[in-house]
Amino acid sequence: MGKRELIGDSVLFGGLPEEQLDAVVKIAVEKKFGKGETIFFEGDPGNGFYMVAEGKVKIFKMSFAGKEQILHIFGPGEPFGEVPVFHGQPFPANAETLVKSTLIFFPREKFIALVNENPSLALSMLAVLSLRLRRFVDQIENLSLKEVPARLAGYLLYLLEEQGTQESVELEISKGQLASLLGTIPETLSRIFAKMSDEGLIAVDGKKIRILDRAALADK
């Protein structure tokens, strides 16, 4: 998918008139990163935001003890790092590629100039940020109020919806990364996967997870 097509089909810019889309594409810069390469560190100047063209990116924070907590994982067509574009503050977390990736970068000053000329862009950004906030609130609730089995069950059901399937999902990250996303450790996650398999809730085949009892999984 070309840069213009990706931008035009994204949740952020989909539906823009051709003239406005042309203006957005004009300021967009394509950047390539290798696997495990840092895109920005927490505290770096928020000089623009990104969209994934190919690959996957994790957004994470590190504790003083060196423990990683993954906050988000983004794939093709999804923007990230957009909040500093509006408030002009540093990036609040770290960003790193999970695989070899191609990203599209939107410089802050040029994008703000476009928003001033085309207020509809701000409405699109607001819609995306609202959705992002809702997902983040759900994640905080899962981490603070639910036990790990319920967090895993909720994530698998979320993948069913995101991937548009009825019976199986494909894990797009490693189980170690999934453990970090769910606020646990790989050993605990492996035990929960095994227990859910024994209970007949799921069947695990590598990264493919088949949902055998959706109702029981939702009750976790």
N, C-alpha and C positions, 0 to 999 in steps of 0.2 A: 504494500500500500504506500503510495507516495505521500509526501509531506502535506500537500494541500488536501488530499482525500482524507487523511487521518485527522487533520484539524477540523475539516468540515463535518466529519462524522462523529466527533467527540461530544461528550455531554456538555462541555463548556461552550462550544462554538457551533453546535448543530443548529441549523435553521437560520443562520445569519444570512442576510442578503449578500449577493455575490460581491458587491463593492466593498462591504465591510470585511468579508472573508479574505478578499485580496489584500486588504490593509493588514490583517492579522498575519497572514502568511508572509508578507513582506518583511516583518520584523522578526520572524521566527528563525532561530539558528539551530541547525542540526549538530548534535554532539554525540560522539561514540565513546563508550566505556567498556573496559574489560570486566570479567567476572571478579566480584569482590572489590571493586574500585570505589573509593569514596567520591561522592558527588558534592556534598558539603558537610561541614561539621556543625554541631550545635554552637551557636555564638558567631558563626560567620555572618557577614553582612547579607541581608536579604535583598540582593541586587536583581532579583527576578524569580520566575518560577518555571517549572518544567512540566512536560507531558511525556509519558512513555510512548515511544513509537514501536520499539521491539524490545522484548526482554522483561525483566521484573526488578523492582526496586523495593528495598525495605527501609522504613523510617523507624528509628529506634533511639532509645536513650540508654546511657550507661550509669549505673549506680557508682557510688564512691568505692564500693567493694569490687567493682569490675564486672558486675552482673548485667547482662544485656536484657532489655525489655523491648520487644518489638511492638510498635504501636500500630503500624499499617503496613500492608504489602500491596503495591500497585502494579498493574499490568498495562498492556497496550490501550491507548486512548484515555488513560486516567491522568489527571493533573496532580501535582504535589508541590509543596512549598509556596502555595499561592497566598497564604495569609500575610507574610511580610510585604507583599506587593502593596497592600493597603495601609498597613500601620507603620511601615518603614523601619521596623525593628529587626534584629538579627534572627536567623533561623532558630527555632526553639528545640530542634532535635537534629540527629544525624541522618544522612541518607547514603545508602550504599547499594550497589547493584548486586543482585543474587546470581545473575547470569550475564553473559555478554549482552550489552544493551545499547540501543540507539535512543537518544532522548532529544526532545525539541525544547529549546530554551527561549523564554520570552523575557527580554530585558525589562526591568521595572519602569524606568523612565519612559521608554517608548510605549510600553503598554498603558501606563497611566495617561499618556497623551491621547491614545486611541479611545480610552474610556471617556475622557472629557469630550471628545468629538462624537462618541457613540454611546450614550447612556445605557442602551440595551445590553451592552457588554457587562455592565455592572450588575444588571438583573440576572444574567446568566451565572456570573460568579457567585452571587448571593444564593441562588438555588443550589449550586454545588456545595458551597460552604455549609448551608443548612443541612443538607443530606449528610455531609461529613461529620457535622456536630452530632447528629442523631446516632450515627454509627459509633462515634466515640463515646457517647453517653452509654450506649448499650454495652460497649466493651468495659467501661469502668464499672458498670453494674455487675457484669459477669465476673470480673476480677475481684470485686469487693464483697459481693453478696452470695455468689454461687460456688459450690465445690467444683473441683476440677472435672469430675465426670459430667456435670451439667454444662460446664463451659465447652467441653469437647462435643457433647451432643448438640448444643446450640450452634457450634461452628459447622458441624456436618450438615445440619438442616439449612444453615445459611448458604452453604455451598450448593445444596440441591437447588435452591432458588436462583443463585447467581449463575450456575452453569445450565439452568433450564432443563434439568433431568428429573426423573421420577424415582429411580431406584438405585443409582450409583453416582459417585462423585470421584473426581481425580484430584489428589493432593498435588498442588502446584509448587509446594515448598517441601523441604526436608522435614522429617519428624522432629529433629532438633530445633529447627526454626519454628515449627508449630508449637512445640513446648514453650518456647520463649514468648510466642504470641499469646498463649493461654496462661502465662504466668506460672509455669511449673517447670519441672526438669524432665529430660528425656526418659529416665528410668520410670518415673511415675506415669508418664504418658503411655509408655509401652505396657505397663501393668493394666492400665485402664482399657486400652485397646484389646488386650487379651481377655479381660473380664467381660467386656461387651460382646466379644466374639463367643465366649462360653455361654453367655446368657441368650444367644441367638438374636441379638439386636443388629449386628453387622457381620460382614464377612470381609476380611482384609486380604488383598492380593497385591503386595507391594504398595504402590501409591494409589491403587484403585480400591475404593471402599464401597461395598454394596450394602445398601440399607435394607435390612430384612424385616424390621418391625418399627415403622416410622412413629406410630402412636406411643409405643413404649419408650422410644428414644426421646420423644418430646416431653415425657413425664420425668426424665432424669433430673 
